[in-house]
Amino acid sequence: MPKILGIDLGTTNSCMAIIEAGEPRVVENAEGARTTPSVVAVNARTGERYVGMTAKRQAVTNPENTVYSVKRLMGRRFGDDSVQHDLPLLSYEVVKHSNGDAHVKMGDKTHAPPEISAMV
C-alpha cells in the first residue's frame, strides 16, 4: 500500500507526517528535528540555496536574501493593504510582478510565494 504524506506548511515552521500501519509518524528533517523553519535563503554570489534552520541562521549575515513568513504573501496583490503594511517590517524585498501579484526578490531572481514555500 502506498504511503500517505501530510504536509503542514506553516508561516513560521513546517512539518511532514506519514501514515504507517494506520498511525501517523512525523518525519524528521535532515537535522533530526520534527519541525523545519519555513525559511529560505540564497547566497547572492554563489546562488546556493539554504532551507530551514540553515536558512534561518542566514538572517543575521544575509537578511536581504533570507525569506520568512512568505505564506502571508500568498494570493496577495502587491497593492493590498496587508502587503503594504508588512513591507517596512520585512528584511527582504517584495516586488510587484507584471500581473500585479506580490513576488519576492532573492539574489537576481524573483519568485512567487508558492514557489518559495515549495522550497521548504
C-alpha positions as CSV (number, residue, x, y, z in Angstrom):
1,M,0.0,0.0,0.0
2,P,1.4,3.5,-0.9
3,K,2.3,5.8,2.0
4,I,0.2,8.9,2.7
5,L,2.2,12.1,3.2
6,G,0.7,15.1,5.1
7,I,2.4,18.5,5.0
8,D,1.7,21.3,7.4
9,L,3.0,24.4,5.7
10,G,3.2,26.9,8.5
11,T,4.1,30.6,8.4
12,T,6.8,30.0,11.0
13,N,7.5,26.3,10.9
14,S,6.6,23.4,8.7
15,C,6.2,19.7,9.4
16,M,5.6,16.4,7.5
17,A,4.0,13.2,8.6
18,I,3.3,9.8,7.0
19,I,0.8,7.1,7.9
20,E,2.5,3.8,8.8
21,A,0.5,0.8,9.9
22,G,-2.5,3.1,10.4
23,E,-0.7,5.5,12.7
24,P,0.7,9.0,11.9
25,R,4.5,9.4,12.2
26,V,6.2,12.8,12.0
27,V,9.1,12.7,9.6
28,E,12.3,14.2,11.0
29,N,14.3,16.6,8.8
30,A,18.0,16.1,7.9
31,E,18.9,17.7,11.2
32,G,16.8,15.3,13.2
33,A,14.1,17.9,14.1
34,R,10.4,17.3,13.8
35,T,9.7,20.8,12.5
36,T,11.6,22.9,10.0
37,P,11.6,26.7,10.0
38,S,9.7,28.0,7.0
39,V,12.7,30.0,5.9
40,V,14.6,30.0,2.6
41,A,17.8,32.0,1.9
42,V,20.1,32.3,-1.1
43,N,23.8,33.3,-1.3
44,A,23.6,36.1,-3.9
45,R,27.2,35.4,-5.0
46,T,27.1,31.7,-5.5
47,G,23.4,31.1,-5.9
48,E,23.5,28.4,-3.2
49,R,20.1,27.9,-1.6
50,Y,19.6,27.2,2.1
51,V,16.4,25.9,3.7
52,G,15.1,25.6,7.3
53,M,17.5,26.2,10.2
54,T,20.5,26.8,7.9
55,A,18.5,29.5,6.2
56,K,17.3,30.9,9.5
57,R,20.9,31.4,10.5
58,Q,21.5,33.5,7.3
59,A,19.1,36.1,8.6
60,V,21.9,37.7,10.6
61,T,24.5,38.0,7.8
62,N,22.3,37.9,4.7
63,P,18.9,39.4,5.7
64,E,18.0,40.8,2.3
65,N,18.2,37.3,0.8
66,T,16.5,35.4,3.7
67,V,12.8,34.9,3.2
68,Y,10.5,34.1,6.1
69,S,6.7,34.4,6.7
70,V,6.2,34.2,2.9
71,K,2.9,32.5,3.5
72,R,1.5,35.9,4.4
73,L,2.0,37.0,0.8
74,M,0.4,34.0,-0.9
75,G,-2.5,35.1,-3.2
76,R,-1.9,38.7,-2.4
77,R,-1.6,41.6,-4.8
78,F,1.3,43.9,-4.3
79,G,-1.0,46.9,-3.7
80,D,-3.1,45.1,-1.0
81,D,-3.2,46.9,2.3
82,S,-1.8,43.9,4.2
83,V,1.2,43.7,1.9
84,Q,1.9,47.4,2.1
85,H,1.6,47.2,5.9
86,D,4.2,44.4,6.0
87,L,6.8,45.9,3.6
88,P,8.6,48.0,6.2
89,L,8.8,45.0,8.6
90,L,10.5,42.7,6.1
91,S,14.2,42.5,5.6
92,Y,13.8,41.1,2.1
93,E,12.4,42.9,-1.0
94,V,8.8,42.4,-2.1
95,V,8.2,43.5,-5.7
96,K,5.2,43.9,-8.0
97,H,5.1,41.2,-10.6
98,S,3.8,42.1,-14.1
99,N,0.4,40.5,-13.2
100,G,0.2,42.7,-10.0
101,D,0.9,39.9,-7.5
102,A,3.4,40.3,-4.7
103,H,6.7,38.4,-5.5
104,V,9.9,38.2,-3.6
105,K,13.3,39.2,-4.8
106,M,16.1,36.8,-3.8
107,G,19.5,37.4,-5.4
108,D,19.0,38.3,-9.0
109,K,15.7,36.4,-9.3
110,T,12.1,37.0,-8.3
111,H,9.9,34.2,-7.0
112,A,6.2,33.8,-6.4
113,P,5.3,33.0,-2.7
114,P,4.1,29.4,-3.5
115,E,7.4,28.8,-5.3
116,I,9.4,29.8,-2.2
117,S,7.1,27.6,0.0
118,A,7.7,24.7,-2.3
119,M,11.4,25.0,-1.5
120,V,10.7,24.3,2.2
